Amino acid sequence: MVSIGGGHSALAMLGYTPDALLACLKTGIRGAVEESYQQGFQAGLQTALAGGGLEALAQMTGILPAAGDLSAMQSILGQHSPAELGACTCGSIPQPNVELSGAPAGKGLSKDPPGFPAGSVRTAGGYTVVPEGGTSWKIFGPDQKPGDKPITHVHGDPHVDEKDGTRWDFTKNSDFVLPDGTRINCKTSSEKGYSVSTGLEITNGADRVSVSGVDGRPSTSEVRHDGYEWRAQHLASNPNRDTFRLGGDGDDWFLEKGGKNLGEIKGAHMDHATGAYVQHTDGKGYNIDPNLKPPFGSEAWGNMLRNESIDFIAGRLGLDPQSARDIGSLFHAEHSTSQYMQSLETLAAYAGPFGGLKMLFDGPGEAFNAVSNMGDALNSLMSLNRDLHLRRAMHFLA
């Protein structure tokens, strides 16, 4: 990830100032979206890329290794014609490209992991969010079992109990970010006073799950496939929201405001002047045990990179919510197409006589997972199609 405005960043090498960057992003993204109304989403994206309108976006997210080189981005998207890419909007998928590369993409969220209460949500990195109701919800680590003490327990008005015994409070609608990039937006009953948790919006990769009734009897939605879009619009609508980021040895929370880390949270007090809890921080830099990050090259790692890129773009560049949502759509299309093609590559290993031997010795588990991931990717693309068709209709009615 390169820094904006840095003297030696890739963006600076291209001559982009922050204002010019925003103008370039908006022009490129809007061009892709406008084109999608006529030719299909991926065709619009390809057109914008060919014109260089998204070069700044590619540089910023670290996709391109050198200034002015679009080959890496094109490799991620595949060397397909606009007609082939545009067909994605009609529900068909182009044939896989052997040159397809980039961070792997996989399922971000799943419901009802074995052993945990119904309505629990498992993230790509193995964390489990358990909405218990009566204002209580918990976060379990990747290696934890249902009977273990959770790494975090949120309850009451709202109190946050960490596994190591640290306790603090918050008031406002706030975000909790896990080491695998999962973002949990905790909705509260008030922005002042002694509020309680009322709902959760959980996003990872292309997936989103909504939990309502946390202050009573919780209800967990099915997995929706608009995670990037919702997340980008959410952050752009209030980039200075209180964000709590999990780090340290896995049960320590750090306070972040406007993209700046304020240190590890050690406690809190009610500020009667503002009518909200204020967290006490130690002012030290954010740190995390590297072992808590998803393994390099894994699907969870690929999701994490995309999550972090979306957070940077939508939360720190001053984009309006609609432009941010448009960028989220681009990430959605790239993620789902990559996931589908990766699944095809996995299944290809089971074709022919040698594939039969692989099935015999390794078993069908990997193949079943690939089929499941393929179905998830197709559902995600269909969700994107529905959203684009709706926006296309609204565009023509405007």
For each residue, the residues with C-beta under 8 A, 3 or more apart:
1: 60 61 62 308 309 312
2: 6 9 10 11 59 60 62
3: 6 9
4: 9 11 18 21 60 316 317
5: 9 11 12 17 18
6: 2 3 9 11 12
7: 12
8: 12 13
9: 2 3 4 5 6 12 13
10: 2 13 14 59 64 66 67
11: 2 4 5 6 14 16 21 56 59 60
12: 5 6 7 8 9 15 16
13: 8 9 10 67
14: 10 11 55 56 59 67 68
15: 12 20
16: 11 12 20 21 24 56 59
17: 5 20 21
18: 4 5 21 22 317
19: 22 23
20: 15 16 17 23 24
21: 4 11 16 17 18 24 25 56 60 317
22: 18 19 25 26 317 318 319
23: 19 20 26 27
24: 16 20 21 27 28 53 55 56
25: 21 22 28 29 54 56 57 313 317 319 323 327
26: 22 23 29 30 319 323
27: 23 24 30 31 53
28: 24 25 31 32 48 51 52 53 54 55 56 57
29: 25 26 32 33 48 53 54 57 323 326 327 330
30: 26 27 33 34 323 326
31: 27 28 34 35 44 47 48 51 53
32: 28 29 35 36 41 44 45 47 48 53 54 326 330
33: 29 30 36 37 44 326 329 391
34: 30 31 37 38 44
35: 31 32 38 39 43 44 47 48
36: 32 33 39 40 41 42 43 44 45 89 388 392
37: 33 34 44 391 392 395 396
38: 34 35 44
39: 35 36 43 44 47 82 86
40: 36 43 44 85 86 87 88 89 90
41: 32 36 44 45 86 88 89 329 333 384 385 388
42: 36 45 46 77 80 82 85 86 88 89 333 337
43: 35 36 39 40 46 47 82 83 85 86
44: 31 32 33 34 35 36 37 38 39 40 41 47 48
45: 32 36 41 42 48 49 54 77 85 330 333
46: 42 43 49 50 77 80 82 85
47: 31 32 35 39 43 44 50 51 82
48: 28 29 31 32 35 44 45 51 53 54
49: 45 46 52 53 54 70 73 74 77
50: 46 47
51: 28 31 47 48
52: 28 49 55 70
53: 24 27 28 29 31 32 48 49
54: 25 28 29 32 45 48 49 57 58 73 330
55: 14 24 28 52 58 59 64 68 70
56: 11 14 16 21 24 25 28 59 60
57: 25 28 29 54 60 61 313 327 330
58: 54 55 61 63 64 70 72 73
59: 2 10 11 14 16 55 56 62 63 64 67
60: 1 2 4 11 21 56 57 309 312 313
61: 1 57 58 309 312 313
62: 1 2 59 309
63: 58 59 72 73 76 102
64: 10 55 58 59 67 69 70 72 73
65: 69 72
66: 10 69
67: 10 13 14 59 64
68: 14 55
69: 64 65 66 72
70: 49 52 55 58 64 73 74
71: 74 75
72: 58 63 64 65 69 75 76 101 102
73: 49 54 58 63 64 70 76 77
74: 49 70 71 77 78 79
75: 71 72 78 79 99 100 101 102
76: 63 72 73 100 101 102 334 338
77: 42 45 46 49 73 74 80 85 334 337
78: 74 75 85 94 96 97 99 100 337 341
79: 74 75 97 99
80: 42 46 77 84 85 94 97
81: 84 85
82: 39 42 43 46 47 85 86
83: 43 86 87
84: 80 81 87 94
85: 40 42 43 45 46 77 78 80 81 82 88 94
86: 39 40 41 42 43 82 83 89 90
87: 40 83 84 90 92 93 94
88: 40 41 42 85 91 92 93 94 333 337 381 385
89: 36 40 41 42 86 385 388 389
90: 40 86 87 385
91: 88 381 382 385
92: 87 88
93: 87 88 337 340 378 381
94: 78 80 84 85 87 88 97
95:
96: 78 100 341 344 345
97: 78 79 80 94 100 341
98:
99: 75 78 79
100: 75 76 78 96 97 338 341 342
101: 72 75 76
102: 63 72 75 76 302 334 338
103: 301 302 305 306
104: 297 298 299 301 302 338 339 342
105: 205 206 299 302 303 306 334 335 336 338 339 342 377
106: 124 205 298 299 300 302 303 339 373
107: 110 124 205 207 299 372 373 376
108: 123 124 182 203 204 205 206 207 227 303
109: 121 122 123 124 182 202 203 204 205 207 208 209 223 227
110: 107 113 121 122 223
111: 119 120 121 122 209 220 222 223
112: 116 118 119 120
113: 110 116 120 122 128
114:
115: 145 146
116: 112 113 120 122 128 130 140 146
117: 120 130 132 146
118: 112 220
119: 111 112 130 131 211 218 219 220
120: 111 112 113 116 117 128 129 130 131 220
121: 109 110 111 128 129 202 209 211 220
122: 109 110 111 113 116 126 127 128
123: 108 109 126 127 128 129 178 180 182 202 204 300
124: 106 107 108 109 180 181 182 204 205 294 299 300 303 304
125: 142 178 179 180 181 182 204 294 300 304
126: 122 123 141 142 143 180 300
127: 122 123 139 140 141 142 178 180 182
128: 113 116 120 121 122 123 139 140 144
129: 120 121 123 137 138 139 184 200 202 211
130: 116 117 119 120 137 138 139 140 150
131: 119 120 136 137 200 211 214 218 220
132: 117 136 137 138 218
133: 136 213 214 215 216 217 218
134: 155 215 216
135: 155 156 157 158 196 197 214 215
136: 131 132 133 153 154 155 197 214
137: 129 130 131 132 153 154 155 197 200 211 214 218
138: 129 130 132 150 152 153 154
139: 127 128 129 130 150 151 152 153 176 178 184 246
140: 116 127 128 130 144 145 146 148 150 151
141: 126 127 144 151 250 251
142: 125 126 127
143: 126
144: 128 140 141 148 150 151
145: 115 140 148
146: 115 116 117 140
147:
148: 140 144 145
149: 163
150: 130 138 139 140 144 153 163
151: 139 140 141 144 162 163 246 250 251
152: 138 139 160 161 162 163 176 246 251 253
153: 136 137 138 139 150 160 161
154: 136 137 138 158 159 160 161 186 197
155: 134 135 136 137 158 159 161 197
156: 135 159 196
157: 135 169 194 195 196
158: 135 154 155 169 170 171 186 188 195 196 197
159: 154 155 156 167 168 169
160: 152 153 154 167 168 169 170 244 253 265
161: 152 153 154 155 165 166 167
162: 151 152 165 166 167 251 252 253
163: 149 150 151 152 251
164: 251 252
165: 161 162
166: 161 162 252 265 266 267
167: 159 160 161 162 267
168: 159 160 253 265 266 267 268 277 279 280
169: 157 158 159 160 268 270 277 279
170: 158 160 174 188 242 244 268 277 279
171: 158 188 190 191 192 193 194 195 275 276 277
172: 188 191 195 241 242 276
173: 185 186 187 188 191 241
174: 170 185 186 188 241 242 243 244
175: 183 184 185 186 241 242 243 244
176: 139 152 183 184 186 243 244 245 246 253
177: 181 182 183 184 243 244 245 246 256 311
178: 123 125 127 139 181 182 183 184 246
179: 125 246 247 250 288 292 293 294
180: 123 124 125 126 127 204 293 294 300 303 304
181: 124 125 177 178 204 205 303 304 305 306 307 308
182: 108 109 123 124 125 127 177 178 202 203 204 307
183: 175 176 177 178 202 203 204 231 307 311
184: 129 139 175 176 177 178 200 201 202
185: 173 174 175 200 201 202 203 234
186: 154 158 173 174 175 176 197 199 200
187: 173 197 198 199 200 201
188: 158 170 171 172 173 174 191 195 196 197 198
189: 195 196 198 215
190: 171 193 195
191: 171 172 173 188 195 276
192: 171 195 274 275 276
193: 171 190 275 276
194: 157 171 270
195: 157 158 171 172 188 189 190 191 192
196: 135 156 157 158 188 189 215
197: 135 136 137 154 155 158 186 187 188 200 214 215
198: 187 188 189 212 213 214 215
199: 186 187 210 211 212 213 214
200: 129 131 137 184 185 186 187 197 209 210 211 214
201: 184 185 187 208 209 210 211 230 234
202: 109 121 123 129 182 183 184 185 208 209 210 211
203: 108 109 182 183 185 207 208 227 228 230 231 307
204: 108 109 123 124 125 180 181 182 183 207 227 303 307
205: 105 106 107 108 109 124 181 227 228 303 306 307 335
206: 105 108 225 226 227 228 331 332 335 336 339 380
207: 107 108 109 203 204 223 224 225 227 380
208: 109 201 202 203 223 224 225 226 227 230 231
209: 109 111 121 200 201 202 220 221 222 223 224
210: 199 200 201 202 220 221 224
211: 119 121 129 131 137 199 200 201 202 214 218 219 220 221
212: 198 199 218 219 221
213: 133 198 199 216 217 218 219
214: 131 133 135 136 137 197 198 199 200 211 218
215: 133 134 135 189 196 197 198
216: 133 134 213
217: 133 213
218: 119 131 132 133 137 211 212 213 214
219: 119 211 212 213
220: 111 118 119 120 121 131 209 210 211
221: 209 210 211 212 224
222: 111 209
223: 109 110 111 207 208 209
224: 207 208 209 210 221 227 383
225: 206 207 208 332 336 379 380 382 383 384
226: 206 208 229 230 332 383 384 387
227: 108 109 203 204 205 206 207 208 224 230 231 332
228: 203 205 206 231 232 306 310 328 329 331 332 335
229: 226 232 233 325 328 329 332 387
230: 201 203 208 226 227 233 234 328
231: 183 203 208 227 228 234 235 307 310 311 314 328
232: 228 229 235 236 310 313 314 324 325 327 328 331
233: 229 230 236 237 314 321 322 324 325 328
234: 185 201 230 231 237 238 314
235: 231 232 238 239 241 310 311 314 315 324
236: 232 233 239 314 315 319 320 321 323 324 325
237: 233 234 321
238: 234 235 241
239: 235 236 258 259 314 315 316 318
240: 257 258
241: 172 173 174 175 235 238
242: 170 172 174 175 255 256 257
243: 174 175 176 177 255 256 257
244: 160 170 174 175 176 177 253 254 255 256 265
245: 176 177 253 254 256 261 286
246: 139 151 152 176 177 178 179 250 251 252 253 254 288
247: 179 252 253 254 264 286 287 288 292
248: 251 252 254 264 287 288 289
249: 252 289
250: 141 151 179 246 289 292
251: 141 151 152 162 163 164 246 248
252: 162 164 166 246 247 248 249 264 265
253: 152 160 162 168 176 244 245 246 247 264 265
254: 244 245 246 247 248 261 262 263 264 265 281 286
255: 242 243 244 261 262 263 265 279 281
256: 177 242 243 244 245 259 260 261 262 286
257: 240 242 243 260 262
258: 239 240 316
259: 239 256 312 315 316
260: 256 257
261: 245 254 255 256 285 286
262: 254 255 256 257 281 283
263: 254 255 281 282 283 284 285
264: 247 248 252 253 254 281 282 284
265: 160 166 168 244 252 253 254 255 268 279 280 281
266: 166 168 280 281 282
267: 166 167 168 279 280
268: 168 169 170 265 277 278 279 280
269: 277 278 280
270: 169 194 276 277 278
271: 274 275 276 277 278
272: 275
273:
274: 192 271 278
275: 171 192 193 271 272
276: 171 172 191 192 193 270 271
277: 168 169 170 171 268 269 270 271
278: 268 269 270 271 274
279: 168 169 170 255 265 267 268
280: 168 265 266 267 268 269
281: 254 255 262 263 264 265 266
282: 263 264 266
283: 262 263
284: 263 264 287
285: 261 263
286: 245 247 254 256 261
287: 247 248 284
288: 179 246 247 248 292 293
289: 248 249 250 292
290: 293
291:
292: 179 247 250 288 289
293: 179 180 288 290 301 304
294: 124 125 179 180 298 300 301 303 304
295: 298 300 301
296: 301
297: 104 301
298: 104 106 294 295 301 302
299: 104 105 106 107 124 302 303 339
300: 106 123 124 125 126 180 294 295 303 304
301: 103 104 293 294 295 296 297 298 304 305
302: 102 103 104 105 106 298 299 305 306 338
303: 105 106 108 124 180 181 204 205 294 299 300 306 307 335
304: 124 125 180 181 293 294 300 301 307 308
305: 103 181 301 302 308 309
306: 103 105 181 205 228 302 303 309 310 331 335
307: 181 182 183 203 204 205 231 303 304 310 311
308: 1 181 304 305 311 312
309: 1 60 61 62 305 306 312 313 331
310: 228 231 232 235 306 307 313 314 327 328 331
311: 177 183 231 235 307 308 314 315 316
312: 1 60 61 259 308 309 315 316 317
313: 25 57 60 61 232 309 310 316 317 319 324 327
314: 231 232 233 234 235 236 239 310 311 317 319 324 327 328
315: 235 236 239 259 311 312
316: 4 239 258 259 311 312 313
317: 4 18 21 22 25 312 313 314
318: 22 239
319: 22 25 26 236 313 314 323 324 327
320: 236 323 324
321: 233 236 237 324 325
322: 233 325 326
323: 25 26 29 30 236 319 320 326 327
324: 232 233 235 236 313 314 319 320 321 327 328
325: 229 232 233 236 321 322 328 329
326: 29 30 32 33 322 323 329 330
327: 25 29 57 232 310 313 314 319 323 324 330 331
328: 228 229 230 231 232 233 310 314 324 325 331 332
329: 33 41 228 229 325 326 332 333 384 387 388
330: 29 32 45 54 57 326 327 333 334
331: 206 228 232 306 309 310 327 328 334 335
332: 206 225 226 227 228 229 328 329 335 336 380 384
333: 41 42 45 88 329 330 336 337 381 384
334: 76 77 102 105 330 331 337 338
335: 105 205 206 228 303 306 331 332 338 339 380
336: 105 206 225 332 333 339 340 377 378 380 381 384
337: 42 77 78 88 93 333 334 340 341 377 381
338: 76 100 102 104 105 302 334 335 341 342
339: 104 105 106 206 299 335 336 342 343 373 374 376 377 380
340: 93 336 337 343 344 374 377 378 381
341: 78 96 97 100 337 338 344 345
342: 100 104 105 338 339 345 346 373
343: 339 340 346 347 370 371 373 374 377
344: 96 340 341 347 348 370 374
345: 96 341 342 348 349
346: 342 343 349 366 367 369 370
347: 343 344 350 351 367 370 371 374
348: 344 345 351
349: 345 346 355 358
350: 347 355 356 358 359 367
351: 347 348 355
352: 355 356
353: 356 357
354: 357 358
355: 349 350 351 352 358 359
356: 350 352 353 359 360
357: 353 354 360 361
358: 349 350 354 355 361 362
359: 350 355 356 362 363 364 367
360: 356 357
361: 357 358
362: 358 359 365 366
363: 359 366
364: 359 367 368
365: 362 368 369
366: 346 362 363 369 370
367: 346 347 350 359 364 370 371
368: 364 365 371 372
369: 346 365 366 372 373
370: 343 344 346 347 366 367 373 374
371: 343 347 367 368 374 375
372: 107 368 369 375 376
373: 106 107 339 342 343 369 370 376 377
374: 339 340 343 344 347 370 371 377 378
375: 371 372 378 379
376: 107 339 372 373 379 380
377: 105 336 337 339 340 343 373 374 380 381
378: 93 336 340 374 375 381 382
379: 225 375 376 382 383
380: 206 207 225 332 335 336 339 376 377 383 384
381: 88 91 93 333 336 337 340 377 378 384 385
382: 91 225 378 379 385 386
383: 224 225 226 379 380 386 387
384: 41 225 226 329 332 333 336 380 381 387 388
385: 41 88 89 90 91 381 382 388 389
386: 382 383 389 390
387: 226 229 329 383 384 390 391
388: 36 41 89 329 384 385 391 392
389: 89 385 386 392 393
390: 386 387 393 394
391: 33 37 387 388 394 395
392: 36 37 388 389 395 396
393: 389 390 396 397
394: 390 391 397 398
395: 37 391 392 398
396: 37 392 393
397: 393 394
398: 394 395
